[in-house]
Each structure stands twice: as structure tokens, then as C-alpha cells.
């Protein structure tokens, strides 16, 4: 894709992930932090980032985290399904990150494309983009259920118990810290950092 875009003299927009980091940092990750992916998924995404950076100058690599939306498989849809099936759920509470609405990601990329199309200068490179505030899967689940009850999608909120990552093993290692520092994109591309709770309302409404 990068080589084809280079040949056609058009920019490439690529979506990357927080999984290129190992999650061991204290504090939010910035774009220049050293990657150390812990899963095949994270390693393959990092390889793509590096391939694009070496192949084409005019590119935007957007590293996102905890993506959710009305379509596809994601945490919000899983919680809505499980919450309607069970009265009690165990949710991981020691992984920190920022849920990000797919609609906000799409709008951001479209805005950058529009500015480029209008002839405005674009600072190419890698950017972190996620919503705010930082939360945990446990807190995220609680907000999902609260909003779902308000929307009339559920009769009552299921009981949720907090557990640690060790109590919920997964095939792929998930970073304990997925918090991304979005200062660069806010400054360089004038892109605001949205509130994921607003995005969640959009998804539940949809």
C-alpha cells in the first residue's frame, strides 16, 4: 500500500495500536517511546508501522487504543450481550487505557484528508489518538451498563466484580498500561481529544 501510494503521489493513512508497547511504563506513552510488543498482533502492527515509515514520507500512522463501535466485535457489544445473559460479571480492573469510538477515529482521518485536499500543510508522521479520560475495563463496563439502563436497553445493571489480569488469562498478552499521550496530535494537527462517554452514547443510540 505504501509503495502504491508513493507511486501515485498520494498520502497513506494507517491505523496502528497501543499493542506495540509492553504496558510496563509508568505514565502515558508518547510516540517516541521504544516499542516492545508482547503478542503476534502487536509485532505485526509494529512491522507495518516501520515499513510505512521507510517507504513513504507522506503518511499518517494513527496509534489508537480500546476501539469500540456499533459494528464488529468489541468490548461494548460483548458487555451488552453478557449483561443481558448474566446477573454477575467479573471484569479486569488493573489494565488502564482510554476507550476510543471508531466514529471519532474516522472523523479525525477525514478531517486531516480534507485539510490536505484544500492545500493546507500537514505534518506527516506517527500520532497517538485516543479518547479521555483514562479508565479501566472494570470502570468502562460500569459506565456501559449505566448508560444502557438509561437508554432502556437493559432492565437492570448486572453486578460486576473487579478482578486482576492474572485471574483472567487470555491467549494474547494485553498491556497493563495502554494510556497514550495525545499532546502531539492536539498541537500539530489541532485535533481535539474527545470524551469516550460521549462516543459511547452515540454507539448505544445507533
C-alpha positions in Angstrom: 0.0 0.0 0.0 2.8 2.4 0.9 4.6 1.8 -2.4 1.4 2.2 -4.4 0.6 5.5 -2.6 4.2 6.7 -3.2 3.9 5.8 -6.9 0.5 7.7 -7.2 1.8 10.6 -5.1 -1.0 10.4 -2.5 -0.7 10.1 1.3 -1.3 6.9 3.2 -3.3 6.9 6.4 -2.7 3.8 8.6 -4.3 2.7 11.8 -1.9 1.3 14.4 -2.3 0.2 18.0 -1.2 0.5 21.6 -0.3 -3.2 21.5 3.2 -2.2 20.1 4.1 -1.3 23.7 4.5 -3.8 26.5 2.4 -1.8 29.0 5.1 -1.6 31.6 5.7 2.2 31.6 4.6 4.4 34.4 2.6 7.2 32.7 1.3 7.7 29.2 3.2 6.5 26.2 4.5 9.1 23.7 5.2 8.5 20.1 9.0 8.1 20.5 8.8 5.5 23.3 10.6 2.3 22.5 8.1 -0.4 21.2 8.2 -3.8 22.8 5.1 -5.8 21.6 4.2 -8.8 23.6 1.9 -10.5 21.0 1.9 -11.6 17.4 -0.7 -8.9 16.7 1.4 -6.2 18.2 4.6 -7.4 16.4 2.8 -7.4 13.0 1.4 -3.9 13.6 4.8 -2.6 14.5 6.3 -4.2 11.4 3.7 -2.4 9.3 4.5 1.0 11.1 8.2 0.6 10.3 7.5 -0.5 6.7 5.4 2.6 6.1 7.9 5.0 7.7 10.7 3.6 5.5 8.6 3.6 2.2 6.7 6.9 2.1 7.2 10.3 3.6 3.6 11.5 3.2 1.9 9.2 5.8 -0.2 9.4 9.0 0.2 6.5 11.4 -2.6 6.8 13.9 -2.0 4.6 17.0 -5.3 4.1 18.7 -6.5 2.1 21.8 -9.5 0.2 23.1 -11.6 0.8 19.9 -15.4 0.4 20.2 -18.3 0.9 17.8 -21.8 -0.3 16.9 -20.4 -2.7 14.3 -18.0 -5.6 14.6 -16.8 -7.3 17.8 -15.7 -5.1 20.6 -15.9 -4.7 24.4 -19.1 -2.6 24.4 -21.1 -5.2 22.4 -19.6 -8.0 24.4 -20.7 -6.3 27.7 -24.2 -5.7 26.4 -24.6 -9.3 25.4 -23.1 -10.7 28.7 -25.0 -8.2 30.8 -28.3 -9.4 29.3 -27.4 -13.0 29.9 -25.9 -12.9 33.4 -26.6 -11.3 36.7 -23.0 -11.1 37.8 -19.8 -10.5 35.8 -16.1 -10.5 36.6 -14.2 -7.6 34.9 -10.4 -6.9 34.9 -9.6 -3.8 36.9 -5.8 -3.5 36.7 -5.5 -2.7 32.9 -5.6 1.1 32.2 -6.3 2.8 28.9 -8.7 5.0 27.0 -11.7 3.7 25.1 -11.9 5.3 21.7 -15.1 5.5 19.5 -14.5 4.3 15.9 -16.6 7.2 14.7 -14.2 9.7 16.3 -11.2 8.0 14.6 -12.9 8.1 11.2 -13.9 11.8 11.7 -10.3 12.6 12.6 -8.8 10.9 9.5 -11.5 12.5 7.3 -10.7 16.0 8.7 -7.0 15.5 8.0 -7.8 14.4 4.5 -10.0 17.4 3.9 -7.3 19.8 5.1 -4.8 18.1 2.8 -7.2 18.3 -0.1 -7.7 22.0 0.5 -3.9 22.5 0.2 -3.2 23.0 3.9 0.2 21.8 5.1 0.2 18.6 7.1 2.9 17.5 9.5 3.3 13.8 8.5 4.3 11.1 10.9 3.1 9.0 13.7 0.5 10.2 16.2 -1.3 8.8 19.2 -5.0 9.3 19.3 -7.4 8.1 22.0 -10.3 9.5 24.0 -10.3 10.7 27.5 -10.5 10.2 30.5 -8.2 7.3 31.3 -10.2 4.3 32.8 -10.1 0.6 33.4 -12.1 -2.2 31.8 -14.0 -2.5 35.1 -14.9 1.2 35.1 -15.7 1.1 31.4 -18.1 -1.8 31.9 -19.9 0.0 34.7 -20.4 3.1 32.5 -21.7 0.9 29.7 -24.3 -0.7 31.9 -25.3 2.6 33.5 -25.9 4.2 30.0 -27.6 1.0 28.7 -30.1 1.2 31.6 -30.7 4.9 30.9 -31.3 4.1 27.2 -33.8 1.4 28.2 -31.6 -1.3 26.6 -31.4 -3.3 29.9 -33.8 -3.6 32.7 -31.2 -3.5 35.4 -27.4 -3.2 35.8 -25.7 -6.6 36.4 -23.4 -6.9 39.4 -19.7 -6.5 38.4 -16.8 -7.8 40.4 -13.3 -6.5 39.9 -10.5 -9.0 39.2 -6.8 -8.7 38.2 -5.3 -9.8 34.9 -3.9 -13.0 36.4 -7.4 -14.1 37.2 -8.5 -13.7 33.6 -5.8 -15.3 31.3 -6.1 -14.7 27.6 -4.3 -16.2 24.6 -2.7 -12.9 23.7 -1.0 -10.8 26.3 -2.7 -7.4 26.9 -0.7 -4.4 28.1 -1.4 -3.4 31.7 -0.9 0.2 30.6 -2.4 1.3 27.3 -2.6 5.0 28.0 -1.5 7.1 25.1 -0.3 10.7 25.3 -2.1 12.7 22.7 -0.3 16.0 23.1 1.4 15.8 19.7 -1.8 15.4 17.6 -3.5 18.1 19.6 -0.7 20.5 18.9 0.5 19.6 15.4 -2.8 18.7 13.8 -5.2 20.7 16.0 -7.1 17.6 16.7 -9.2 17.6 19.9 -9.3 14.7 22.3 -12.9 13.6 22.7 -14.7 12.1 25.7 -15.3 8.4 25.3 -18.5 8.6 27.3 -20.0 10.8 24.5 -18.9 8.3 21.9 -20.5 5.5 24.0 -23.8 7.4 23.9 -23.6 7.6 20.1 -22.9 3.9 19.9 -25.8 2.9 22.2 -28.1 5.3 20.3 -27.0 3.7 17.0 
